[in-house]
Amino acid sequence: MARLAIFAERYNIRRSVELAALTNFRMAAAKLGHDCDFLFRSEIMNIPRYEGLLIRALTDPLNTSYVAARLAEVHGLRVLDEPDSILVCCDKVNMYQHLLRADVPMPETCFLTEDEVTVEQAHELFEEFGTPLVLKAPNSSFSMYVEKAHDAATFVKVGKRFLRRADRLVVQQYLPSAFDWRVTMLDGKVLSVVKYVMSPGAWRIHDRDDDGKPNLCTVQSVEKSQVDPRLIAVSVRAGGSIGRSLYGVDVKELDDGFMVIEVNDNPNIDAGGEDQNNPEIYRNVIRHLVGESWEGWVESRSPAAAPAAH
């Protein structure tokens, strides 16, 4: 029997789908014969008493969740997310550089400093990448600080605004689609695959309507037999370029293959969402935390993905 802990913040238990998922993790641990407690910020110094830690609060190197991850690592606990993955995934420039080095198929991408965000540079990138361009602040999450620029003036305005948050700007080719694939991975194996279907008129997973109200995507389950092996292959390569932790890989499906949009640490695992058709997701995470083997529901030994396009 192992002693496990789930680190969460108060906001995690305000959403019913998150609270239900947290309960499912705890129940899965109990059924496997392990103790599992919830820990909050005020209890962070209790982490060394445990043997494994699952972080479900928002991760960021400036957040308490990162302190919890690093504390767990120092004391020899198995921890998800492990701190090195948090450092990589919470900096999109770092994350995309990992993908580039691993030759992962992804949209055309470049990184600009403040003095490079100019009208002239905008025209060059519109010519090279197409119109519109997608601009991202490196430390963005949940589609915040991710915007499109259709003209040079907007490019400069948005780019300068984002650069108040960081020293570099991510600029990418725009790939329109009605949905994104979300492949949730752990230790190089697939936990679940779903579609994030965007709302009518939306172009991001987390979007807003004209009145500023949230316009969230719908999570759609997918039968295992319907998943293209190339999707699994490119997701495995993308996750492996970051590490062996828990990742949510966002992928666009194109006519000639698949392109990775980004790799997220601390991915959503919500009751009725990512666990659709994958009720074993909870016990597989627990098994990993206690060092037990488990099998992904789609074999990772898939055909090689198409060559990268950068």
N, C-alpha and C positions, 0 to 999 in steps of 0.2 A: 504493500500500500504506500502511495506517495502523497505528500502534502503539496497541494497546488494552490495558487492564488490567481485571481483575475483582478488586474488593476483597472479601475474605471473612475470616471468623474461623475458628478451629480447629473450632468446633462445627459449622460448615457441612459439613465433610468427614466428619463422623462418621455422618451419615445417608446411606444409599446413594442415596436418590432425589435428594438435593441434590447429592451428589458426581457422580452421573451427569448431572444437568442442567448443572452447571458444566463438565463435560467436553464436553457437547453445544454449549455456547456457544463454547468454545474451538475445537472442530472446525468449527463454522459459520463462525467468523472465518477459519480457515485455508482453507476451501473458497472463501471470497470474496476470498482473497488478502491477508489482513491478519495481522499478528502479534498474539498475545494472551497476556499473562502473568497469573498469579495474584499478587496482593499481599496480604500480611497486615499486622497492626498494626505490626510492627517495621520494615516497609518503606514506611510511609506517605509519607515524605519523597521517595520516588521518583516520586510521582504526576506532578509537572510534566514528567517525561520523556515522558509519553504524550500522545495526542491525544483519547482518549475513555476514560471510566471507568464501569464497571457495578458498582453496589454490590449485593451479595447478602447482606451481614450485616444483622442486625436494626438498624433505623434508630430513632434517638431523638436529640433535641438534646443529650443528655448522653452519648451513645455516641461511640466513635471513628469510626463510620460517618458521622456528621454532620460531623466534622472533615474526613474524606476528601472528602465532597461539597463542602464550602465551599472547601477547598484546590483542588480541581479547577476549581470555578467561577472562583476568583480567577485561575487560570492559563489560563483560556480554553478548557478542555476541555469537550466535550459530556459530560454526566454524567447518569446515572440511578441513583438518584433525585436530582433537583435539590434543593438545600437548602431553598428556599421551600416546596416540597411536603411535605418532611419536617416543617417547623415547623407547617404546617396540619394534616396528617393525624395527627400524634402528639399533638394536642390536640383531643379530640372536640368540645369547646365551639366552638372555632374552625372545625373542619370542618363541624359542623352549621349554623353561622351562614352559611357559604359556600353550603350547600345551600338554606337558607331564602331567601337573597337571590336565588338563581337560580330560585326557585319549583319546586324539585325535589320530587316526591311522596315523602313520608316519614311515618313514624308521628308521632302527636302528641308533641311534645317540649317540655320546658322545662328551665331551668337554675336551680339553687338554691344559695344561699350557706348557711353553717352555721346562721345564726340563722333560716333559713327551713325547716330540716328539723325539723318539729314534727309532733305527732300531728294537730293541726288542719289543717295543710297536707296531710298524708297523706290525710285524709278528703276534702278538696276535690278532690285529684287522682284518688282512686279514683272519685269521682263523675263527674269530667270525662273521664278517660282509660279508666276501667274497671279491673277486677281480673283478674290481678295487675298490678303496675307493674314495669318493668325499670329498674334503677338501674345507672349506669355511672360509674366514675371516668374523668375526661377522658384520663388517660394510660394507659389499659388497652390490652392487646393479647392476641391469641389467647384471647379470652373470659375472661381473668383480670380480676378486679374488675368483673364483670358478673353481677348476681344479680337474682332476682325477689323481690318483696315482696307477700305476700298480705294483710297486715294492717298497721295503723299502727305497732305495736310493732316489727315487723321492718323496716319502712320507716325508722324513726328509728335503729335499731341499725345497719343496714347503711349508711345514709347517713352517719352520724357516723364510721363506720369508714373509709369511702371518702374522706371529707373530711380525713383525716389525710394523704392523698397530694396533695391539691389544694385550691384555694380555692372550687371550684364542683363541683356534682354534676349529672349528666345524668339526667333522669327521662323515660322514654318509655312510650308505649302498647305493650302486649304483643300481638304478632301471631303466633299459633301457626302452625307449618308443619312439614312433614316434610322439607323441603329448602330451601336457598337457592340462587339463581342466583349464579354468580361470573362476571362479565364482566371480562376482563383487557384493559386499554386502553393504548395508547401514542400520544401526539401526536394525540388525538382520534379514533383509529381502533381497531377491535377486533382484538385478537390472538387471543383464544380465548373460548369460552363453555362452561362446564361446570356441572353440578349438584353441590352439596355436600349429599349425602344424610345426614341425621343418624341416628345409631344409635337403636335402639328405646329409648324412654324419655328420650331426650335432647332438649333444646330449644335447644342452642347448637351451633355448628360444632365447637368444642373443649369437650367436657363431661367430667364424671367420674361414675363410678358410685357406689353407696352406700359402697363400700370406698375411695373416693378414687382409683381407678385411671383412667387416661385412657380416654375413651370417644369416639374420634375419628370424624369423618364419613368417608363414602366418596365419592371423586371419581368422578363418572359422566359419561362423554362424551355429547355431544349432536350429532346430525346437523345440519348447517347448515340443511337444509330445515325442521327442526322448530322453529327459533327464531322467536318472535313478534317482528315488527319493532318493536312497542312496547317490548319489553325493551331492544332496542338503543338506541332513541331516548332512553329515560329514563336509560340508563347513559351515553350520550354527553353528555347534559345535566349529569349529576352529575359526571362526570370533568372536563368543561369548566369547571365552577364552581370547581374547585381550580386547574387549570392545564393544561399540555400534557405532563406527564411520564408515568411508568409507574404505573398504578393498577389495583387490584382492586376492582371495585364489587360489593357484596353487595346482592342484590335479592330481595324476597319477591313471590311471585305471588299475587294475590288474585282473587276472582271478577270484579271490575270493573277490573282493571289491575295495575300493578306499583308497589311502593314501595321506595325505596332505604333500606337499613338503615345502611350507612356506605360511605365510600370509603377504601380502604387504600393507603398508599404501600408500596413494596417488596413487592408481592404475591408469593405463592407461585408459583413456576414449577418444579415437581418432575417428574422423569422418570416417566412413567406416570400423571401426574396432569393438570395443566393443558395438557400437550402432546398429550393424546389427540385424535386427529383433526386436530391442528394441529402437525405436525412442523416447519412453517416458522416457528414462533414464535421459534426461536433465531436464525435468519438475519435475520428482520425486526428484532429488537432490535439485532443487529450493524449492519444497514444504517442504522438510525436513528443509531447512535453515530458512524458515519462520514459522516453527512450525505446518504445516498442515499435516494431515494424508495422507498416500498413501499406495497402495497395491503392493507387489512384484509380478512379473509375474509368479513365481512358488510358490506355497504355502510352507511356512516354516514348516508346520506341516507334516513332512515326517517320514517314518519309521526310527527307530533307525539304526545307522550305525553299521557295523560289529565291534567286539571288537578290541581294539587297539593292534598293534604289535610293540613292541619296542625292 
